[in-house]
Amino acid sequence: MYDIIVVGGGQAGLAMGYYIKKSGGSFLILDQAISLGESWRKRYDSLKLFTPRSLSSLPGLLLRGKETDYPGKDEVASYLEEYAKTFDLPVKLNTTVGKVEQVDGVFRILTNQGTLLAKQVVVATGPFQTPVIPGQARPGTIHQLHSSSYRNADQLVPGEALVVGGGNSGAQIAVELAETRTVYLSVGSKMKFLPQDVAGKSIFWWFKHLGVLSVTSTSRLGKFIQKQPDPIFGKELRELIRQGKVIVKPRFRDMEEERVAFEDGTAVEVSNIVWATGFKQDFDWISVNGALDLKGKPIHHRGVSPVKGLYFIGQPWQHRRGSALLQGVGEDARYLYGKIIK
C-alpha cells in the first residue's frame, strides 16, 4: 500500500510530487500517456505560452532560456520530463485509471495495470480531458477536426476555413490559417484584446506586480474576473480582422453540407472547420461518496475534499487564476502538501 497516489502526471501532478517527495513516504504518480509531456507535444505546432519563461516554471527548477521569451509546447514537454528526472519522481506511465473507490478508509485505484491501494489520493487530471464539439455539428462534406487534433495548416483541405471558438487557441489557429486562406472566426461574445507586452515587459509581469495574479477565487474581484471571457493576448488577430483576412461571425448555429449558419441568420460556405470549442472534465471514475456534486464536479475547498484523504489539484480557479497553469499550480501544491502531511 502506498501512502499517496497522484492520478495525473502533468504539471499539477509533478508539482504535487515535488512536495510529497519531501515527506519521505511512499507515493506514485500515475499517467495514461506513454511519455511525460505527451499532451503538450500533441498540441498544434505553433503553440506558445502566454507567460514568459520567468513565470512558467514549477517549484524547484527554472525553465532554462531567456526569461522574457515565450516557450513553445515542445519545450514545455521536455521541461516536464526533465523535472521528473531531476527530482527522481516515481511516475508510472501508460496507466489508465478506470475507478477510484474507498473501502474501510483505504482507496482502491483500479487501472489497466492492476489494482493499487493508497491511504491518500490526489486527483491531478487537469481541465483538458474530453474535447467538446457542439451537438449541432454533423458529418458532411466539410473537413472537420477539433483543436486538440489540429497540428498545422497542412491537415486542412484547400478552401476557406471556419474556426469556431473565441478563446486564445481559436485565435492562434485563425491567425495561422489566415496565412494561406480566408478564415471565418465564430465567437459567442465580443472579443477583448490585451497586448502581450507592455513597455518591454510581459503583461503577466505587470499582472504579478499589480497584484492581479494574487486575486483569489472567492474575492469580489476574483468572482468578477471568473465571469468574464478570457481576453485574447497579442495584436495579430485584431490586425488580421482589420485587414479583412479574418472575418468575425456570431455564434455557430447549425450546418448542412458545406453551408454553416450563425445566430444572426447569415451563412457561409467553407471547406474546413476547426472546433476550438474547449474541453470538458470527466470524473465519473471517482466512485467515492461525497467527492462529487450532483453535476459530477469535485467538491473541495482549495483542493481539500470533504472526503478524508482525497484531494484535487490543477482545477481552474482552484485558488487563483493560475491554478491550472504552470505559473500558479506550484503554490496550490505547496498548500495541499501542508494539508496532506498533517
The 8 nearest C-alpha neighbors of each residue, nearest first, counted from 0:
[[1, 116, 117, 2, 115, 118, 25, 3],
 [2, 0, 117, 25, 3, 26, 116, 118],
 [1, 3, 118, 25, 117, 26, 24, 119],
 [4, 2, 26, 119, 1, 120, 117, 118],
 [3, 5, 27, 120, 26, 28, 117, 121],
 [4, 6, 28, 121, 120, 122, 29, 7],
 [7, 5, 122, 29, 123, 28, 121, 124],
 [6, 8, 124, 123, 30, 12, 29, 9],
 [9, 7, 12, 30, 13, 29, 28, 10],
 [10, 8, 12, 11, 7, 13, 36, 35],
 [9, 11, 13, 12, 14, 325, 8, 79],
 [12, 10, 14, 313, 9, 13, 123, 328],
 [11, 13, 8, 15, 123, 7, 9, 14],
 [12, 14, 16, 10, 15, 11, 8, 9],
 [15, 13, 17, 11, 16, 12, 329, 10],
 [14, 16, 332, 12, 13, 17, 18, 11],
 [15, 17, 13, 19, 14, 18, 20, 12],
 [18, 16, 14, 15, 20, 19, 13, 86],
 [17, 19, 20, 16, 21, 15, 336, 333],
 [20, 18, 16, 21, 22, 17, 15, 336],
 [21, 19, 18, 22, 17, 23, 16, 24],
 [20, 22, 19, 18, 23, 17, 24, 16],
 [23, 21, 19, 24, 20, 340, 18, 25],
 [22, 24, 21, 20, 25, 19, 26, 2],
 [25, 23, 22, 2, 26, 20, 19, 3],
 [26, 24, 2, 1, 3, 23, 27, 20],
 [25, 27, 3, 4, 1, 2, 24, 28],
 [26, 28, 4, 89, 90, 5, 29, 3],
 [27, 29, 90, 5, 4, 6, 91, 89],
 [30, 28, 91, 6, 7, 90, 94, 8],
 [29, 31, 7, 92, 8, 94, 32, 93],
 [30, 32, 93, 94, 95, 92, 33, 29],
 [33, 31, 93, 34, 30, 92, 37, 35],
 [32, 34, 93, 92, 31, 35, 37, 30],
 [35, 33, 32, 37, 36, 92, 93, 80],
 [36, 34, 37, 80, 79, 32, 8, 76],
 [35, 37, 76, 39, 38, 79, 34, 40],
 [38, 36, 40, 39, 35, 34, 41, 32],
 [39, 37, 41, 36, 40, 42, 32, 76],
 [40, 38, 36, 37, 41, 42, 72, 76],
 [39, 41, 37, 73, 42, 38, 72, 76],
 [42, 40, 38, 39, 37, 43, 148, 147],
 [43, 41, 39, 40, 147, 150, 44, 38],
 [44, 42, 150, 149, 46, 45, 151, 41],
 [43, 45, 150, 46, 151, 42, 72, 40],
 [44, 46, 43, 47, 71, 151, 72, 150],
 [47, 45, 44, 43, 72, 71, 48, 42],
 [48, 46, 71, 70, 72, 69, 45, 49],
 [47, 49, 50, 69, 70, 71, 46, 51],
 [48, 50, 47, 51, 69, 195, 232, 203],
 [49, 51, 48, 54, 55, 203, 69, 52],
 [52, 50, 69, 67, 68, 53, 54, 55],
 [51, 53, 66, 55, 54, 69, 62, 68],
 [52, 54, 66, 51, 55, 67, 56, 62],
 [55, 53, 52, 326, 51, 50, 56, 325],
 [56, 54, 326, 52, 325, 53, 50, 51],
 [57, 55, 61, 62, 325, 54, 326, 58],
 [56, 58, 329, 60, 325, 14, 59, 55],
 [59, 57, 329, 60, 14, 56, 17, 61],
 [58, 60, 57, 61, 17, 56, 82, 86],
 [61, 59, 58, 57, 62, 56, 82, 85],
 [62, 60, 56, 63, 59, 57, 58, 53],
 [61, 63, 56, 52, 60, 64, 78, 55],
 [62, 64, 61, 65, 52, 66, 78, 60],
 [65, 63, 66, 62, 52, 68, 67, 70],
 [64, 66, 68, 67, 52, 63, 53, 69],
 [65, 67, 53, 52, 68, 64, 51, 63],
 [66, 68, 51, 65, 52, 53, 69, 201],
 [69, 67, 51, 65, 66, 52, 70, 64],
 [68, 70, 51, 48, 52, 47, 50, 49],
 [71, 69, 47, 48, 74, 52, 68, 72],
 [72, 70, 47, 74, 73, 46, 48, 75],
 [71, 73, 75, 74, 39, 46, 47, 40],
 [74, 72, 76, 75, 40, 71, 77, 39],
 [73, 75, 77, 71, 72, 76, 78, 70],
 [74, 76, 78, 72, 73, 77, 79, 71],
 [77, 75, 36, 73, 79, 78, 74, 39],
 [78, 76, 80, 74, 79, 75, 81, 73],
 [77, 79, 75, 81, 76, 80, 82, 74],
 [80, 78, 82, 76, 81, 77, 36, 75],
 [81, 79, 77, 82, 78, 83, 35, 84],
 [82, 80, 78, 84, 79, 83, 85, 77],
 [81, 83, 79, 85, 80, 84, 78, 86],
 [84, 82, 88, 80, 81, 86, 85, 87],
 [83, 85, 87, 81, 82, 86, 80, 88],
 [86, 84, 82, 83, 87, 81, 88, 60],
 [85, 87, 88, 84, 83, 82, 17, 20],
 [88, 86, 84, 85, 83, 89, 82, 90],
 [87, 89, 83, 86, 90, 16, 84, 17],
 [90, 88, 27, 28, 87, 91, 26, 83],
 [89, 91, 28, 29, 88, 27, 92, 8],
 [90, 92, 29, 28, 30, 94, 89, 93],
 [93, 91, 30, 94, 33, 31, 32, 29],
 [94, 92, 31, 33, 32, 30, 95, 91],
 [95, 93, 31, 92, 30, 111, 29, 112],
 [96, 94, 31, 110, 111, 97, 93, 30],
 [95, 97, 110, 98, 109, 94, 108, 111],
 [98, 96, 110, 109, 284, 95, 99, 111],
 [99, 97, 284, 109, 96, 285, 108, 100],
 [100, 98, 108, 285, 286, 107, 284, 109],
 [99, 101, 286, 287, 107, 106, 98, 285],
 [102, 100, 106, 105, 104, 287, 107, 103],
 [101, 103, 105, 104, 106, 100, 107, 287],
 [104, 102, 105, 101, 106, 100, 107, 118],
 [103, 105, 102, 101, 106, 118, 307, 308],
 [104, 106, 102, 118, 101, 103, 117, 107],
 [107, 105, 101, 117, 100, 116, 118, 102],
 [106, 108, 116, 100, 99, 115, 101, 109],
 [109, 107, 99, 115, 114, 98, 116, 110],
 [108, 110, 114, 98, 97, 96, 113, 107],
 [111, 109, 96, 113, 112, 95, 97, 114],
 [110, 112, 113, 95, 94, 96, 109, 97],
 [113, 111, 110, 94, 114, 95, 109, 93],
 [112, 114, 110, 111, 109, 115, 108, 94],
 [115, 113, 109, 108, 110, 107, 116, 112],
 [116, 114, 108, 107, 109, 113, 117, 0],
 [117, 115, 107, 0, 106, 108, 1, 105],
 [118, 116, 1, 106, 0, 119, 2, 3],
 [117, 119, 2, 105, 3, 106, 1, 308],
 [120, 118, 308, 3, 117, 309, 2, 4],
 [119, 121, 4, 309, 3, 5, 308, 310],
 [122, 120, 310, 5, 311, 309, 123, 6],
 [121, 123, 311, 6, 124, 5, 310, 312],
 [124, 122, 7, 312, 12, 6, 125, 11],
 [123, 125, 7, 122, 6, 126, 313, 9],
 [126, 124, 313, 123, 127, 314, 323, 128],
 [125, 127, 280, 128, 314, 315, 124, 279],
 [128, 126, 278, 125, 129, 279, 280, 130],
 [127, 129, 280, 126, 278, 279, 130, 281],
 [128, 130, 278, 279, 280, 131, 127, 281],
 [131, 129, 278, 277, 279, 132, 128, 147],
 [130, 132, 278, 277, 276, 279, 129, 133],
 [131, 133, 276, 134, 274, 130, 136, 145],
 [134, 132, 135, 136, 131, 276, 274, 251],
 [133, 135, 136, 132, 137, 253, 131, 252],
 [136, 134, 253, 133, 137, 252, 254, 132],
 [137, 135, 134, 133, 254, 253, 132, 138],
 [136, 138, 135, 139, 254, 134, 255, 253],
 [139, 137, 136, 140, 141, 143, 256, 142],
 [140, 138, 256, 141, 137, 255, 257, 142],
 [139, 141, 256, 257, 142, 138, 270, 255],
 [142, 140, 270, 271, 139, 257, 143, 256],
 [141, 143, 271, 270, 272, 140, 156, 144],
 [144, 142, 272, 271, 273, 141, 145, 274],
 [145, 143, 273, 274, 148, 146, 272, 149],
 [144, 146, 274, 147, 148, 273, 275, 149],
 [145, 147, 149, 275, 148, 274, 273, 144],
 [146, 148, 145, 149, 42, 130, 41, 43],
 [149, 147, 146, 145, 144, 150, 42, 41],
 [148, 150, 146, 43, 147, 151, 145, 144],
 [151, 149, 43, 44, 42, 148, 152, 154],
 [152, 150, 153, 149, 154, 43, 44, 45],
 [151, 153, 154, 155, 176, 150, 175, 149],
 [152, 154, 155, 151, 156, 150, 157, 149],
 [155, 153, 152, 151, 156, 150, 149, 144],
 [156, 154, 153, 152, 271, 157, 142, 151],
 [155, 157, 158, 154, 271, 270, 142, 153],
 [158, 156, 155, 270, 159, 271, 180, 160],
 [159, 157, 270, 156, 160, 180, 269, 271],
 [158, 160, 269, 181, 270, 180, 182, 271],
 [161, 159, 271, 182, 269, 272, 270, 183],
 [160, 162, 183, 272, 182, 184, 271, 163],
 [161, 163, 273, 184, 272, 274, 183, 185],
 [164, 162, 185, 274, 275, 184, 161, 273],
 [165, 163, 275, 276, 186, 169, 166, 185],
 [164, 166, 186, 169, 170, 167, 185, 163],
 [167, 165, 169, 168, 164, 170, 229, 231],
 [166, 168, 170, 169, 231, 171, 165, 232],
 [169, 167, 171, 170, 166, 172, 275, 146],
 [168, 170, 275, 172, 166, 167, 164, 171],
 [169, 171, 167, 173, 168, 172, 166, 174],
 [170, 172, 174, 168, 173, 169, 167, 175],
 [171, 173, 175, 169, 174, 170, 176, 168],
 [174, 172, 170, 176, 175, 171, 169, 177],
 [175, 173, 171, 177, 172, 176, 236, 170],
 [174, 176, 172, 173, 177, 178, 171, 152],
 [175, 177, 173, 178, 174, 179, 152, 172],
 [178, 176, 180, 174, 179, 175, 182, 181],
 [177, 179, 176, 175, 180, 174, 181, 244],
 [178, 180, 177, 176, 181, 175, 152, 182],
 [181, 179, 177, 159, 178, 182, 176, 158],
 [180, 182, 159, 244, 177, 245, 160, 183],
 [183, 181, 245, 160, 177, 161, 159, 180],
 [182, 184, 161, 246, 245, 247, 162, 160],
 [183, 185, 247, 162, 161, 248, 163, 246],
 [186, 184, 248, 163, 249, 250, 164, 247],
 [187, 185, 165, 250, 164, 249, 188, 184],
 [186, 188, 250, 249, 185, 165, 189, 164],
 [189, 187, 186, 190, 249, 250, 165, 228],
 [188, 190, 191, 187, 186, 165, 228, 249],
 [189, 191, 188, 192, 230, 165, 231, 186],
 [190, 192, 230, 231, 189, 193, 229, 228],
 [191, 193, 231, 230, 232, 190, 194, 233],
 [192, 194, 232, 231, 233, 230, 195, 191],
 [195, 193, 233, 196, 232, 234, 197, 192],
 [194, 196, 233, 232, 202, 201, 193, 197],
 [195, 197, 201, 202, 200, 194, 199, 198],
 [196, 198, 200, 199, 202, 201, 194, 195],
 [199, 197, 200, 196, 201, 202, 205, 194],
 [198, 200, 197, 196, 201, 67, 202, 195],
 [201, 199, 196, 197, 198, 202, 204, 67],
 [202, 200, 196, 204, 203, 195, 197, 205],
 [201, 203, 205, 196, 204, 195, 197, 206],
 [202, 204, 206, 201, 205, 207, 50, 54],
 [205, 203, 201, 207, 202, 206, 208, 200],
 [204, 206, 202, 208, 203, 207, 209, 201],
 [207, 205, 203, 211, 209, 204, 208, 212],
 [208, 206, 204, 212, 210, 205, 209, 211],
 [207, 209, 205, 210, 206, 204, 211, 212],
 [210, 208, 206, 207, 211, 205, 212, 204],
 [211, 209, 213, 207, 208, 212, 206, 214],
 [210, 212, 206, 213, 214, 209, 207, 208],
 [211, 213, 207, 210, 214, 206, 320, 319],
 [214, 212, 210, 211, 215, 319, 207, 320],
 [213, 215, 211, 212, 221, 319, 216, 210],
 [216, 214, 319, 218, 221, 217, 318, 213],
 [215, 217, 221, 318, 319, 218, 316, 222],
 [218, 216, 215, 221, 222, 219, 318, 220],
 [219, 217, 221, 220, 215, 216, 222, 214],
 [218, 220, 222, 221, 223, 217, 216, 215],
 [221, 219, 223, 222, 218, 224, 214, 215],
 [220, 222, 216, 218, 224, 223, 219, 215],
 [221, 223, 225, 219, 220, 224, 216, 218],
 [222, 224, 220, 221, 226, 225, 219, 227],
 [225, 223, 221, 227, 226, 222, 220, 228],
 [224, 226, 222, 223, 227, 221, 228, 216],
 [227, 225, 224, 223, 222, 228, 221, 229],
 [226, 228, 224, 225, 229, 223, 230, 222],
 [229, 227, 230, 226, 225, 190, 188, 191],
 [228, 230, 227, 231, 166, 191, 167, 190],
 [231, 229, 191, 192, 232, 228, 193, 190],
 [230, 232, 192, 167, 191, 193, 233, 229],
 [233, 231, 193, 195, 194, 192, 230, 234],
 [232, 234, 195, 194, 235, 193, 231, 192],
 [233, 235, 237, 236, 238, 194, 232, 192],
 [236, 234, 238, 237, 233, 239, 174, 171],
 [237, 235, 239, 238, 234, 174, 240, 170],
 [236, 238, 240, 234, 239, 235, 241, 192],
 [239, 237, 241, 235, 236, 240, 234, 242],
 [240, 238, 242, 236, 244, 241, 237, 245],
 [241, 239, 245, 243, 237, 242, 238, 244],
 [240, 242, 238, 239, 243, 237, 244, 245],
 [243, 241, 239, 240, 244, 238, 245, 237],
 [242, 244, 240, 245, 241, 246, 239, 181],
 [245, 243, 239, 242, 181, 240, 177, 246],
 [246, 244, 240, 182, 243, 239, 183, 247],
 [247, 245, 183, 243, 184, 240, 182, 244],
 [246, 248, 184, 183, 185, 245, 249, 240],
 [247, 249, 185, 184, 186, 246, 183, 250],
 [250, 248, 185, 186, 261, 187, 262, 251],
 [249, 251, 187, 186, 185, 262, 261, 252],
 [250, 252, 261, 185, 253, 262, 260, 249],
 [253, 251, 261, 262, 260, 250, 135, 254],
 [254, 252, 135, 260, 259, 251, 136, 261],
 [255, 253, 259, 258, 260, 136, 256, 135],
 [254, 256, 258, 257, 259, 253, 139, 137],
 [255, 257, 139, 140, 258, 141, 254, 259],
 [258, 256, 268, 141, 269, 140, 255, 270],
 [257, 259, 268, 255, 256, 254, 267, 266],
 [258, 260, 254, 266, 267, 253, 268, 255],
 [261, 259, 266, 253, 252, 265, 254, 251],
 [260, 262, 251, 252, 263, 264, 265, 250],
 [261, 263, 264, 252, 250, 249, 251, 260],
 [262, 264, 261, 265, 249, 250, 260, 248],
 [265, 263, 262, 261, 260, 266, 252, 249],
 [266, 264, 263, 261, 260, 267, 262, 248],
 [265, 267, 260, 259, 261, 258, 264, 268],
 [268, 266, 259, 258, 269, 260, 265, 257],
 [267, 269, 258, 257, 259, 266, 270, 159],
 [270, 268, 159, 160, 271, 257, 267, 161],
 [269, 271, 141, 158, 159, 160, 142, 257],
 [272, 270, 160, 142, 141, 269, 143, 161],
 [273, 271, 161, 143, 160, 162, 274, 142],
 [272, 274, 162, 144, 145, 143, 275, 146],
 [273, 275, 145, 163, 276, 146, 162, 144],
 [276, 274, 164, 146, 169, 163, 277, 273],
 [277, 275, 164, 274, 131, 132, 163, 278],
 [276, 278, 131, 275, 130, 279, 127, 164],
 [279, 277, 130, 131, 129, 127, 128, 280],
 [278, 280, 129, 128, 131, 130, 281, 127],
 [279, 281, 128, 126, 129, 282, 278, 127],
 [280, 282, 283, 279, 128, 129, 295, 284],
 [281, 283, 284, 285, 295, 280, 296, 297],
 [284, 282, 285, 281, 295, 286, 98, 291],
 [283, 285, 98, 282, 97, 286, 99, 96],
 [286, 284, 99, 283, 282, 287, 98, 100],
 [287, 285, 100, 99, 284, 288, 98, 283],
 [286, 288, 100, 290, 285, 101, 289, 99],
 [289, 287, 290, 286, 291, 306, 101, 100],
 [288, 290, 291, 306, 287, 305, 292, 298],
 [289, 291, 288, 287, 298, 297, 306, 304],
 [292, 290, 297, 296, 295, 298, 289, 293],
 [291, 293, 295, 294, 296, 298, 297, 290],
 [294, 292, 295, 291, 296, 297, 298, 289],
 [295, 293, 292, 296, 291, 297, 282, 298],
 [294, 296, 291, 292, 293, 282, 297, 283],
 [295, 297, 291, 292, 294, 298, 282, 293],
 [298, 296, 291, 290, 299, 292, 295, 311],
 [299, 297, 291, 290, 304, 292, 296, 305],
 [298, 300, 304, 303, 302, 297, 301, 305],
 [299, 301, 303, 302, 304, 298, 317, 305],
 [302, 300, 317, 318, 303, 299, 331, 335],
 [301, 303, 311, 299, 300, 310, 312, 304],
 [304, 302, 310, 299, 300, 301, 311, 305],
 [303, 305, 299, 306, 310, 309, 298, 302],
 [304, 306, 307, 299, 303, 289, 290, 298],
 [307, 305, 304, 309, 290, 308, 289, 288],
 [306, 308, 309, 305, 304, 119, 104, 310],
 [307, 309, 119, 306, 120, 310, 118, 339],
 [310, 308, 120, 304, 306, 307, 119, 121],
 [311, 309, 121, 303, 304, 302, 122, 120],
 [312, 310, 302, 122, 121, 123, 303, 313],
 [313, 311, 123, 314, 302, 11, 122, 310],
 [312, 314, 323, 125, 11, 322, 123, 328],
 [313, 315, 317, 323, 312, 125, 316, 126],
 [316, 314, 323, 317, 322, 313, 126, 320],
 [315, 317, 319, 320, 318, 322, 216, 314],
 [318, 316, 314, 315, 322, 301, 319, 302],
 [317, 319, 316, 216, 215, 301, 322, 320],
 [320, 318, 215, 316, 216, 321, 322, 214],
 [321, 319, 316, 322, 212, 315, 318, 216],
 [320, 322, 327, 324, 319, 323, 326, 328],
 [321, 323, 328, 327, 319, 316, 324, 317],
 [322, 324, 313, 315, 314, 321, 328, 125],
 [325, 323, 321, 326, 322, 327, 328, 313],
 [326, 324, 55, 327, 328, 56, 57, 10],
 [325, 327, 55, 324, 54, 321, 328, 56],
 [326, 328, 321, 322, 329, 324, 325, 330],
 [327, 329, 322, 331, 330, 325, 324, 323],
 [330, 328, 332, 331, 327, 14, 58, 57],
 [331, 329, 333, 332, 328, 327, 334, 322],
 [330, 332, 334, 328, 329, 333, 335, 322],
 [333, 331, 15, 329, 335, 330, 334, 14],
 [332, 334, 336, 330, 331, 335, 329, 337],
 [335, 333, 331, 337, 332, 336, 330, 338],
 [336, 334, 338, 332, 337, 333, 339, 331],
 [335, 337, 339, 333, 338, 334, 332, 340],
 [336, 338, 335, 334, 339, 340, 333, 341],
 [339, 337, 335, 336, 341, 340, 334, 303],
 [338, 340, 336, 341, 337, 335, 308, 119],
 [341, 339, 338, 337, 336, 22, 19, 335],
 [340, 338, 339, 337, 336, 335, 308, 22]]
